[in-house]
Amino acid sequence: MSRRGSVLHIRTHWLLLGLALLCSLVLFIYLLECAPQTDGNASLPGFVGENYGKEYYQALLQEQEEHYQTRATSLKRQIAQLKQELQEMSEKMRSLQEKKNIGANGIGYQGNKEQAPSDLLEFLHSQIDKAEVSIGAKLPSEYGVIPFESFTLMKVFQLEMGLTRHPEEKPVRKDKRDELVEVIEAGLEVINNPDEDDEQEDEEGPLGEKLIFNENDFIEGYYRTEKDKGTQYELFFKKEDLMEYRHVTLFRPFGPLMKVKSEAIDITRSVINIIVPLAERTEAFAQFMQNFSESNFHNYTLVSLNEEFNRGRGLNVGAQAWDKGEVLMFFCDVDIYFSAEFLNSCRLNAEPGKKVFYPVVFSLYNPAIVYANQDTPPPVEQQLVHKKDSGFWRDFGFGMTCQYQSDFLTIGGFDMEVKGWGGEDVHLYRKYLHGDLIVIRTPVPGLFHLWHEKHCADELTPEQYRMCIQSKAMNEASHSHLGMMVFREEIERHLHKQAYRTNSEAIG
C-alpha cells in the first residue's frame, strides 16, 4: 500500500508540474498577443532590455488615444464636406425643378405652402397689382413717367447716360448681363412650357414635332424698375418661319421672377396709317418719300389745307380722314427716318383701349460737325449709328407716337389752341398720363431724327421760343464737340507753339 501511495504521489506531482508549465505557456502566448507593437529592434518587456513600468503604458495609451482623436476629426471633416456637397446638389435640383414648374404663381413658385407661404405670394402679387403692368397709372406730368430701356441679345439702349455711358452699349456689368440672360431664359421657359391659362397654342414644326424656341428667336425686350415695387420685363420672340410673335411679361417684385402674361400676337393684318403734317420744306419731303418708298409702301393720300400751319391741326385732320374702321396710327415728322423693324415695334406696343406707344427718337447731330474731318458727310444711311458723338436720345420730344384711332378720338385729340411750333405733342402726352391707358415710353433703335437747321420764329410765345432754342442747341453737337469748338482758338495757339518749337529744334 505504501508503495502504491508513493507512485500515486509522484504521478500527482508530475501532473501538477505539467499543468503549471502549460499555464505558463498559455500566459506567455497571451502576453505576446496583447503586447503593443514596437520596432523590430525593441525588446519585449519583462525579458531582455529596459524594465517598462506604469508610465510607459500610460504614454502608450495616450498615443493611441491621440491617434483615434485625429482619425475622428478627419472623419468629421469629411462628413461635413459631404453634407455641404449634398446641400448644394439639393439646391441645384430644386432650382431645376422650380424652373420646370413655372406657373401662374410665379417662376420658381409652385403655389403650395411648402415652397411659398400664402402670405408671401399674396404680397408678391400685390406688388404686381400696384405696378403699372396691367393698367396705366395716373401721373401728374411727363416728369413722373418711368421710361423703359430696350435691349437685344447683344445691346442695351439706355436713356440715362451721363458723361461716361453710351446711348448704345453692351451690358458691361456682370450683374446686368446675368439679369438679362436670366430673364430671357425665363421667358423661353414660359413659352416652351405653357400653362393652361396662357393665351397661346403649341406650335408644331415641319415634321410634326413640338416647336421649341431658343435665345436666337429673341427679338427685343424692355425693362424698367419702380423702386418701391420691382422690375417689369416685356419680352418678344419670333421664329423666322412663323407669322406670330410671342409676348411674355415678367415681373420681379424684389424677389423671384413672376410670370404676369404670355400671349401670341399676330400683326400680319395690322395696318399702320402714317400721318405726316407738312408746310413747305419740299426738299425734306423728297428725302422722306425716298426713304418711305424703300420700305415698299404704295398707298398715299394727300390732304391739303389752305390755312396757317398748325401741326396739331394737321394730325387731327389726318387721323379723322381714315374712315375704314379701326386703324393704328403713327404720327411722324418729315425729318424722321424709320425702319421696317420699328413699324413692327409700333404694332407690338400699341393696343386699342389698353396701351399707347411713345418711342424715344435718336436725334442725329449736325453732320458738318460730326464728320468735320471728312471732305463731305457720308450718306444718310451711314449716319444712322447710336454713338455719343453722332447723336442723343431725344427724351424731351413726344411728337412721334403710335396709337389707335379709337383711343386718339376718345381722349379728344390735339389741343387746337396751341399755335405754331411745339407744345401740342406734350399736351396729348399728358392726356394719356392722366388716363388709364398704359404709356410705353422707351428708346428704340430703328427711329432717327435727321438733323436740319432750325429757325425759331419771333411770333412764338416765350415758352415756345424757349423750347425751340433749347432744341436747337441740343441738336447741334455732342458735349465734347461743342467743347472743341469753344476752345478752338486755344487749341490752335497750342498747335502753333508746338509747330514753332519743333521747327526751331530742327534748325538748331
Backbone hydrogen bonds, N-H to C=O, Kabsch-Sander energy under -0.5 kcal/mol:
donor,donor_aa,acceptor,acceptor_aa,energy
5,G,1,M,-2.5
6,S,2,S,-1.7
7,V,3,R,-2.2
8,L,4,R,-2.6
9,H,5,G,-2.1
10,I,6,S,-2.0
11,R,7,V,-2.7
12,T,8,L,-2.3
13,H,9,H,-1.9
14,W,10,I,-2.4
15,L,11,R,-2.4
16,L,12,T,-2.3
17,L,13,H,-2.2
18,G,14,W,-2.4
19,L,15,L,-2.2
20,A,16,L,-2.4
21,L,17,L,-2.3
22,L,18,G,-2.7
23,C,19,L,-2.7
24,S,20,A,-2.2
25,L,21,L,-2.7
26,V,22,L,-2.5
27,L,23,C,-2.6
28,F,24,S,-2.4
29,I,25,L,-2.5
30,Y,26,V,-2.4
31,L,27,L,-2.4
32,L,28,F,-2.1
33,E,29,I,-2.2
34,C,30,Y,-2.2
35,A,31,L,-1.4
42,A,39,D,-1.3
47,F,44,L,-1.7
52,Y,50,E,-0.5
57,Y,53,G,-1.2
58,Q,54,K,-2.0
59,A,55,E,-2.5
60,L,56,Y,-2.3
61,L,57,Y,-2.5
62,Q,58,Q,-2.2
63,E,59,A,-2.3
64,Q,60,L,-2.1
65,E,61,L,-2.2
66,E,62,Q,-2.4
67,H,63,E,-2.1
68,Y,64,Q,-2.2
69,Q,65,E,-2.2
70,T,66,E,-2.4
71,R,67,H,-2.1
72,A,68,Y,-2.4
73,T,69,Q,-2.5
74,S,70,T,-2.1
75,L,71,R,-2.2
76,K,72,A,-2.4
77,R,73,T,-2.2
78,Q,74,S,-2.2
79,I,75,L,-2.4
80,A,76,K,-2.4
81,Q,77,R,-2.2
82,L,78,Q,-2.4
83,K,79,I,-2.4
84,Q,80,A,-2.1
85,E,81,Q,-2.4
86,L,82,L,-2.5
87,Q,83,K,-2.3
88,E,84,Q,-2.4
89,M,85,E,-2.4
90,S,86,L,-2.2
91,E,87,Q,-2.3
92,K,88,E,-2.3
93,M,89,M,-2.6
94,R,90,S,-2.5
95,S,91,E,-2.5
96,L,92,K,-2.5
97,Q,93,M,-2.4
98,E,94,R,-2.4
99,K,95,S,-2.3
100,K,96,L,-1.8
101,N,97,Q,-1.1
102,I,99,K,-0.7
103,G,106,G,-0.9
106,G,103,G,-1.8
107,I,257,L,-1.0
108,G,98,E,-0.9
109,Y,106,G,-2.0
116,A,112,N,-2.0
120,L,117,P,-0.5
121,L,117,P,-2.3
122,E,118,S,-2.4
123,F,119,D,-1.8
124,L,120,L,-2.6
125,H,121,L,-2.6
126,S,122,E,-1.8
127,Q,123,F,-1.7
128,I,124,L,-1.4
129,D,125,H,-2.3
130,K,126,S,-1.9
131,A,127,Q,-1.5
133,V,131,A,-2.0
134,S,131,A,-0.5
136,G,436,D,-2.7
139,L,433,L,-2.6
144,G,141,S,-1.5
145,V,142,E,-1.0
148,F,441,R,-3.5
149,E,223,Y,-2.4
150,S,157,F,-1.3
151,F,221,G,-2.3
152,T,155,K,-2.6
156,V,169,E,-2.6
157,F,150,S,-3.1
158,Q,156,V,-0.6
158,Q,167,P,-1.1
161,M,159,L,-1.1
164,T,161,M,-0.7
165,R,161,M,-1.7
169,E,156,V,-1.9
172,V,170,K,-1.1
177,R,173,R,-2.2
178,D,174,K,-3.0
179,E,175,D,-2.0
180,L,176,K,-2.3
181,V,177,R,-2.4
182,E,178,D,-2.4
183,V,179,E,-2.2
184,I,180,L,-2.4
185,E,181,V,-2.4
186,A,182,E,-2.3
187,G,183,V,-2.5
188,L,184,I,-2.3
189,E,185,E,-2.1
190,V,186,A,-2.0
191,I,187,G,-2.1
192,N,188,L,-3.0
193,N,189,E,-1.5
198,D,195,D,-1.1
199,E,262,S,-2.0
200,Q,198,D,-1.6
205,G,209,E,-3.4
208,G,205,G,-1.8
211,L,203,E,-2.5
213,F,211,L,-0.5
217,D,214,N,-2.1
218,F,215,E,-1.5
219,I,236,F,-2.8
220,E,236,F,-1.1
221,G,151,F,-1.8
222,Y,234,E,-2.3
223,Y,149,E,-2.1
224,R,232,Q,-1.6
226,E,224,R,-0.5
226,E,230,G,-2.9
227,K,225,T,-0.7
229,K,226,E,-2.6
230,G,226,E,-2.2
231,T,252,R,-2.1
232,Q,224,R,-2.7
233,Y,250,L,-2.7
234,E,222,Y,-2.8
235,L,233,Y,-0.5
235,L,248,V,-2.7
236,F,220,E,-2.2
237,F,246,R,-2.5
238,K,217,D,-2.7
242,L,239,K,-1.7
245,Y,265,I,-3.0
246,R,237,F,-2.9
247,H,245,Y,-0.5
247,H,263,E,-3.1
248,V,235,L,-2.3
249,T,261,K,-2.9
250,L,233,Y,-2.3
250,L,248,V,-0.5
251,F,258,M,-2.4
252,R,231,T,-2.9
254,F,252,R,-2.0
258,M,251,F,-2.4
260,V,249,T,-2.9
261,K,249,T,-1.6
263,E,247,H,-2.6
264,A,199,E,-1.6
265,I,245,Y,-2.9
267,I,243,M,-0.5
267,I,265,I,-0.6
270,S,267,I,-1.5
271,V,269,R,-1.0
273,N,271,V,-0.5
273,N,328,L,-3.3
274,I,272,I,-0.9
275,I,273,N,-0.6
275,I,330,F,-2.2
276,V,274,I,-0.5
285,F,281,R,-1.8
286,A,282,T,-2.1
287,Q,283,E,-1.8
288,F,284,A,-2.2
289,M,285,F,-2.5
290,Q,286,A,-1.8
291,N,287,Q,-2.2
292,F,288,F,-2.7
293,S,289,M,-2.6
294,E,290,Q,-1.3
295,S,292,F,-1.1
296,N,293,S,-1.8
297,F,292,F,-0.7
300,Y,298,H,-0.6
303,V,301,T,-0.6
304,S,302,L,-0.6
307,E,305,L,-1.2
311,R,420,G,-0.6
314,G,310,N,-2.6
315,L,311,R,-2.4
316,N,312,G,-2.2
317,V,313,R,-2.3
318,G,314,G,-2.2
319,A,315,L,-2.4
320,Q,316,N,-2.1
321,A,317,V,-1.2
322,W,318,G,-0.5
322,W,319,A,-0.6
323,D,321,A,-0.5
328,L,271,V,-1.5
329,M,403,Q,-2.7
330,F,273,N,-2.2
331,F,329,M,-0.5
331,F,401,T,-2.3
332,C,275,I,-2.7
332,C,330,F,-0.6
336,I,333,D,-1.5
337,Y,448,F,-3.0
339,S,446,G,-1.8
343,L,339,S,-1.4
344,N,340,A,-1.4
345,S,341,E,-1.9
346,C,342,F,-2.4
347,R,343,L,-2.0
348,L,344,N,-2.3
349,N,345,S,-1.6
350,A,346,C,-0.5
351,E,355,K,-2.4
354,K,351,E,-2.3
355,K,351,E,-2.3
356,V,438,I,-2.4
357,F,402,C,-2.9
358,Y,356,V,-0.5
358,Y,440,I,-3.4
360,V,442,T,-2.6
361,V,359,P,-0.6
362,F,447,L,-2.2
363,S,361,V,-0.8
363,S,392,F,-3.0
364,L,362,F,-0.5
364,L,449,H,-2.8
365,Y,390,S,-2.7
366,N,476,E,-1.9
369,I,366,N,-1.6
370,V,366,N,-2.4
371,Y,367,P,-2.5
372,A,369,I,-1.2
374,Q,371,Y,-1.8
382,Q,379,P,-1.1
383,Q,379,P,-0.7
383,Q,380,V,-1.4
384,L,380,V,-0.6
384,L,381,E,-0.6
385,V,383,Q,-2.2
387,K,385,V,-1.2
390,S,387,K,-1.0
391,G,387,K,-1.5
392,F,363,S,-1.9
394,R,361,V,-3.3
394,R,392,F,-0.6
395,D,393,W,-2.2
397,G,394,R,-1.5
401,T,331,F,-1.1
401,T,399,G,-0.6
402,C,357,F,-2.9
403,Q,329,M,-2.0
405,Q,327,V,-2.5
408,F,404,Y,-2.2
409,L,405,Q,-2.6
410,T,406,S,-2.2
411,I,407,D,-1.9
412,G,408,F,-0.6
412,G,409,L,-0.6
413,G,408,F,-1.9
416,M,414,F,-0.7
418,V,415,D,-1.1
420,G,309,F,-0.5
427,H,423,G,-1.8
428,L,424,E,-1.8
429,Y,425,D,-2.3
430,R,426,V,-2.5
431,K,427,H,-1.6
432,Y,428,L,-1.6
433,L,429,Y,-1.8
434,H,430,R,-1.7
435,G,432,Y,-1.0
438,I,354,K,-3.1
440,I,356,V,-2.8
440,I,438,I,-0.6
441,R,439,V,-0.8
442,T,358,Y,-0.7
442,T,440,I,-0.6
444,V,360,V,-1.3
447,L,444,V,-0.8
448,F,337,Y,-3.0
449,H,362,F,-2.3
450,L,335,D,-3.1
450,L,448,F,-0.6
457,A,455,H,-0.7
460,L,457,A,-1.2
465,Y,461,T,-3.1
466,R,462,P,-2.3
467,M,463,E,-2.1
468,C,464,Q,-2.4
469,I,465,Y,-2.6
470,Q,466,R,-2.4
471,S,467,M,-2.4
472,K,468,C,-2.4
473,A,469,I,-2.6
474,M,470,Q,-2.2
475,N,471,S,-1.5
476,E,472,K,-0.5
476,E,473,A,-0.9
477,A,473,A,-0.6
482,L,478,S,-2.7
483,G,479,H,-2.0
484,M,480,S,-2.1
485,M,481,H,-1.9
486,V,482,L,-2.4
487,F,483,G,-2.3
488,R,485,M,-1.1
491,I,487,F,-2.4
492,E,488,R,-2.7
493,R,489,E,-2.4
494,H,490,E,-2.0
495,L,491,I,-2.6
496,H,492,E,-2.4
497,K,493,R,-2.3
498,Q,494,H,-2.4
499,A,495,L,-2.4
500,Y,496,H,-2.3
501,R,497,K,-2.6
502,T,498,Q,-2.2
503,N,499,A,-2.3
504,S,500,Y,-2.4
505,E,501,R,-2.2
506,A,502,T,-1.8
507,I,503,N,-2.2
508,G,504,S,-2.7
